[in-house]
Structure formats: C-alpha cells, structure tokens
Amino acid sequence: MVKIIHPGEARDLNLPGRRSLEIVSQEVGSAAVTLRLVEIPVPTPGESPRKPHRHTDFEECMYVLSGEGMTSTANGESAVAAGDTILVPAGEPHVTRNTGSEPLRMLCFFPTANCSEQK
C-alpha cells in the first residue's frame, strides 16, 4: 500500500550539529530504505566541528538541495554545492560541513530501513 508522509510527520533525530528529519524508515513501514532531510547550519565562531561517522553495513547517498559545503573522507576533502551527489561506501568515515553563508540542505538515502551511524 502506498504511504504519503507529510512534512510534519518526519521524525527529528536530534543529531549533533545538524537538523536531521527522518522521513522514511522502518518506523513508517519501509522494508528497505531510509530517507532523511538534513540541514547543516552556518557554523558559528568558535563552534567545534562535527566528527566523522560511518555506516558499517551500507552506503549513503546524499543529494545537495541548496547551500555549499565540504565533504571529508579518508581520501581527502571535496567541495559540494546544490545539484551535487555524494556517494559514500559502506564503512568509510565521513562528515559534511557547511562552508557557505546559508544552511546546507541535503536529502540522504540509505539502502536499509533501519539506519544508524557509528563512530
């Protein structure tokens, strides 16, 4: 059965350094996918940067909706902007930071209905 999820129904994950709204996951009946809308604010002076995290058993695909940022992985850093897609292999530590003057907004896709991050 098709399920429509309205904006106010997304679950705020209260993750550090960003607003992460889980739109689709096992909690709403997904069998195989998680979708999140992530907004990373413009950093404030003196703010400690977020640490990298990883997803051991699955890759992550991020589509940048708006803003500018920098994705850091074991292979270095890459600038990202609206329209870019980031594909992170399973197990690779990564972090995306806002480097612009407006919030960095991304859709994050995971090929699992139960997504968690590990340090």
Secondary structure, 3 states (H helix, E strand, C coil): CCCCCCHHHCEECCCCCCEEEEEECHHHCCCCCEEEEEEECCCCCCCCCCCCEECCCCCEEEEEEECEEEEEECCEEEEEECCCEEEECCCCCEEEEECCCCCEEEEEEECCCCCCCEC
